Amino acid sequence: MRYLSYLILLLFALHKGANAQSPAASDFPIRAFAIASPVSRNLDSFIVFMQKELVPRKVNTLILRIDYHYAYKSHPELVDTSFLTREEARQLSGAATAAGIMIIPQINLLGHQSWAGYTGKLLQVYPQLDETPWVKMPVKYEWPNADSLYCKSYCPLHPDVHKIVFALVDEICDAFNATAFHAGMDEVFYLGDAKCPRCKGRDKSQLFAGEVQKIRDHLAAKNRKLWIWGDRLIDGKTTGIGGWEASFNDTHRAIDMIPRDVVICDWHYERPDKTAVYFATKGLQVITCTWNRPAVAVEQVRDMARFRNQSTPEMRDRFLGVMQTVWSPASQYLKNYSKDSTFKALFEEINK
């Protein structure tokens, strides 16, 4: 009889748990959308998209990859062929503020200074900042290649680099009235190269952490917060996550060297890897980022809700929420977003 009573109580508890509400995702502090910045010709349509699509989905954070598509006054030589003006940035910022959306501008720092066979504006104009100037851009890009070229990096120890890039950072943050800045810093494959006269023989984790610290300190002086992608802070070999969404070039130890107020954007696109917990246990605030697989995105929302609901009070507030990333130009996405099933699935799951 005692066993039967215990069994009844246990079944009741399981039934109650099965019918309880699932962990709420609607209270995520960050519900983010990341995309390449619009330029002058599609600014109006982007603002309409923001108002008609992002606002109803309760998106509250918009990361805009600006890079060199802005009419910089501090370094006009770095302005790319299509861009936003300061007045247009203010117009976009005003529309976002009215919609309850915080804009965080992004310029890729350290890595991603080239793409395929194209060198970005910084190293085009200032080739002396290149970490690997002996690696020439191919006429036809292929991966893998003999130089292990994915994207170029600037040398973080070059004495002139920060004066240039920090002027851009300040100008773009001022234009958008931004209280945070996204520095990219993902997929940095060239760092501490053996041929670099400044970096050779240096610990790659210390080099990476030193660059994070420099950028963070510069922003903090103006009460701005640093956001970065998290892949270089994960050991790709030990975890089995690999050399793209994690590090194969010994930068992962930097996780214990960077300031605890840096916000980590933890991107995983093919599997819902649970590394957000790793960042949170290290004392870092973290956002899980998805891209183009609806089932993965839904599971990442559920994971983040569980992490927040099943953690200690100390850990809970480090799990900030989720981010949808888009890796096509804004003009292309605006024409086809109705077909983006991940975008729909992610925010439907959040707002259930």
N, C-alpha and C positions, 0 to 999 in steps of 0.2 A: 504493500500500500504506500509506504514511504517513497519507494522508487517511482510508482505511478504518479504520485503527487508531484515529485520533482520533474518528471517527464512532461506533465501538463503545464507546469510553470515555464519550463524551457521552451516548449512549443509556442506558448503564449508570447513569450519575449521575442522569439524569432519572428512570429507573425506581426507583432507590433513594429519591430525594426524594419520588416519588409515593406510595411505600409506607411512608414514615416516619410516625411518629405526628404528628398535628396538634398545634399548640401547646396546651398544657394550660391549661384555664380553672379547674380545680379548686383551683389554688393562688392564686387572687385573694385579696389581703388583705381586701378588702371584698366581701361578697355580701349586698346590702342589700334591704330591703323597706320602702316608705314608704306610710303610710296615715293617715287621720284617727284620732285617739285613740278608743278605746272610752270609754264612760261607765259609770256604775254599773250600769245595767240589763243591759249586755252584756259586762261584764268577765269573768265566768266563761267564757262561750263564746269570748271572744277568747283567753284563756289556753289553752283546749283547742285552738283553731286554731293557735296558736303552737307548741304541743307536737306536734300531729299533722301539721301541714303545713309549718311553717317549719323545724323541727329536722331532719326527714329530708332536706330539700333543702339542708341545711348553710348556711342563712341565719345570718349572724353579727352583723348590724346591723339594728336596727329604728328607723326614723324615725317618730315619732308627732307628727302635727299637733295640738297641744294648743290653741293660741290662747287662747280665754277659757273653755274647757270644763274648768276646774279650780277648785276651791274656794280661791281665793287669800285668804290672810290679810292680805297687805300692802295689797291693794286689793280688798276684797270688792265694791265697787260695780261692778267690771268682770266679775264672774262671770256667765257665760251660763246659760241655763235648765237645761241638762243638763251634768253635769260629773263629774269624778273627785274624790274626797277624797284627802287626803294618805295616809291609811291604805291606800286602794285603789291609789294610785300606788306605794307601797312593796310592796304585794302583787304588782303587775305587775312591778315591778323585780326582786323576789326570784325570781319564776318565770323571768324572762328570764335572769338571772345563772346560775341553776341549769341552764338550757338552753344556756349558752355564747353568749348573745345580748346585745350592747350596745345599750341604748336611748339614742337621741338625741332629746330633746324639741324641738319646733319651735313658735315663735311667729312669725307673719309680722310682720316689722319693715319700716319705711319704706312699702312698697306693700301692696296687698291689704288696705286698711282698710275696704273695702266690697265688695259683690258684688251685681251686678244692681241691684235697687232697695233693697237692704238695707245700712244703715250698720253697721259693726262696733262692738263695745262701746267701744273706745278713743275713737273720734270721737263716738259717741253721748253719752258721759259728759263728754268733754273736747273739745267742738267747736272750742275755740280752738287746738287742735293741728293742725287741718286745713290742708293746703297750699293748697287751693282752696275756701274756705268759700262762695264765691259760686256754685259749681256745685251745684245742688240735685238731690237724688235724684229720679228720675222715678217717676211712679205705675206706668207700664209701661215697662220697660227695653227698648231696642232698640240694636243696633249695626249700622252706625255711627250716631252722633248728633252734634248740633250742638256739644256741649261736649267731644267726643272722650273722654267718660267711659267708662273700662273699670273701673278700681278707684281709689278714693281713696288718697291718701298722707298721712302726717303730715309736717309740716314738720321737716326734720332740724336746722334752726337755731333752733327754738323753745326758749327757755331752760328750759322745764319738762318737755319730753318724755322726756329720758333718765332723769331721776329716777324717773319712773313706770314706763317699760318695763323698766328695768334691775332694779327691785324684783321684777317678774314673772319676769324671766329667772333671777334668783338663786333665787327660791322654787321654780320648777319644776325647775331643775337639782338643787337640794338634795333635792327630793322623790324624784327618780329616781336619785339618786347619780350624776349624769351627768358624764362627763369631756369631753363635747362638746355643742354647742348648734347647732341649725339656725335661722338667722334669716330664711329665705325670701329676700326681696329680689328676687324675679323680677317681670317684667312691670311695672316701675315706669314708668308713662307720665306721671304728674304729678310733676315735679321741677324746681326752679328756675323756677317760673312767673313770668311778667313782672309779675303783680299782687301777688305775695307781698312784703310789706314787708321781709322778711329775705333772701329768696333771689333776688330779681329781679336780673338782670345777672350772676349768678354762673355760672361754668363748671359745666355739669351733670356732667361727668366728675369734677371735683374735689369736688362735692357728694356724689356717690355714693361716691367713694373715702373721703371724710372720714367718712361714716356707717359704712362697713365698718371703718375704722380705730378709731372710737370703740367699736363693739361688740366688735371683736377685743381691744382693750386691756382692756376691762372683764372679758372672759372670761379673758384671760391672767393677770390678777391673782389669779385663783383656780385657775390651772392647767387651764383648760378651753380647748378648741379651737373655732374658728368654722367652720361649714359654711354655704355659700350656694348658691343656684342660679346658673348661669353665664351666663344669656342676656344680661344687661345689659353683659357684658364682650366681646361679639362684635359686630363691625360688620355689621349686617344688610344694608346697601346694597352694600358691597364684595363680601361673600360671596354675596349673593343669598338668604340664609337668611330674610330678612324681619324684620318688626318685632315678632314675638312670641317666637320662639326666639332672637332676636338683637335688637339695639338700632337703632332709627331716630331716637332722640332724643339722640344724641351723649353717651352714657355709656360707650361702648366703650373710650375711652382710659384709663379708670380701671384697666384691667388692669395698667398699668405703674405704678400709684400705690398699690396695696393691698399689705399684707404678704404675703410668700411662704408663710406657714404657714396661710393660709386654704385650706380644702378646697373644691374646686369640684364641684358636682353639675351635670353638663353634659347637659341634657335635649334629646332630639330624638325625636319620636314618629312622624313620617311618613316620614322617610328616615334611614338610618344615617350622618348627617353626621360627618365625621372630625375635628371640632374638639377632641377630647381631645388630639390631637397639638399643637394650637396652645397650649392651656393648659400642657401639659407643657414645651414649649419656652420658655415664659415662667417656668419654675421653680415652677409650681403643681402640687400633687397634684390628681388629677381622677378622678371616677367618671362613667361613662356611664350615663344614665338613660333607661329606656324606659317604654312604657305599654301600648298595646292592639293592637299589630300583631305577631303572632308572627314573621313572616319578618324584620321589622326587628329585633326583639329578638335573634333567633338571629345575625344578621349583626353586631350590636353586640357580642355575646359573642365571636365569632370575631375581630372587629377588636381588641378589648381584649387578647385572647390574643396576637395578632400584634404589637401595639404593645409588649407586655411582652417577648416573646421576640426581637424583632428590633431592640431599642433598645440604646443604650449602657448600661453600668451606672448612669451618672448619671441617665439618663432613665427606666430601667425602673421604679424604685420610685415614680415619680410617677403611674404608671398603676395605680390602686388596685383597680379592678374595676367591677362593674355594680350597678344598682339597678332594681328593679321598683317603679313608682309606681302608686298606686290613687287615683282621684279621686271615689270615691263614699263616702258615710258608712260607717263600720265596720259598723254594723248591717245595712245593705243588702248589703255585700260578703260578710259571713259567711253570708248565706243563699244566695249565688250563686257563690261562688268556684270551685265545681266546674266551672263553665262558662267560667272564665277561661283561655282557651287560651294567652294570652301568658305568664301565670304558669307554666304547665306547660312550655311550650317553652323559656323562658329558663333555668330551673333544670335541665331535662333536658340542655340544651346544655352548661351549666357542669359538670354532674356525670357526663358521659359518661366 
